[in-house]
Amino acid sequence: MELSIEAPTDGLPVRINQAVVRWSGNGQFGLEFLDIRETEWTRLQRLVKEVEKEPYQRQVEDEKS
């Protein structure tokens, strides 16, 4: 399947050309990305790092900008 992940920091979705659902259950699922451009992989890594931050960490970095 093709997959687009909305990235609120970029305004453009991260696009994965080919992905497979590897597991699902209890309202959750796991994906394997089979084909993703290097630029999209970099954007995805950035997005995941941002999501992993605590809210107070995001706020401090936003104020620095």
N, C-alpha and C positions, 0 to 999 in steps of 0.2 A: 504494500500500500504506500501511497504518498502521504506525507505528513507535513503540516504547517503548524508551528508553535508561535503563538502571539508573544511578541517581545515588547513589553511596555516601555522599555528604555530606548528602543530603536524606532518604534513605529512601524517597522516592517517585520513580517513573520520570518522565523527561521525555517528554512525549507529542507526537508529530508526527502531525497528522491525515492528511497525504498526502505521500508521498515516492516518488521514482522512482530506480531504479538506472540510473546513466548509463554506468558502465563496470565491468568486473570482469576479473580475471586474476591469476595467480600468488598466489591466496589472499587477494587484496585487492579492495576495491570502492569506488566513489564514489557518493554519493547526492546528489540535489537535493531540498531540502525545498520543496514547493509550497504547503503550507498548515500553518502553525504559529501558535498563539496568541502574542500579544506576551509574556505572562507566561512561557510555555514557552521562547520564544526567549531571554529574559533568563536563565533558569535554565540553558539550554544553553550560553550564552556563559560563564557563571560556571564551569560544569563543565569546559569546554575550557580555560579559563585555569588551572584547578587541575591538570588533567592535564599541561599544558605545563610546569609548574614542575619544577625539579630536586628530587629527594628531600630534600636538605638545606634547601631553601626551604620545603617543606611542614612539615617538622619544627619550624622556627623559628616559623612562624605558629601552629602548633598549640599550642606552649608559651605563646604570648602570650595565648591564649584562656583 
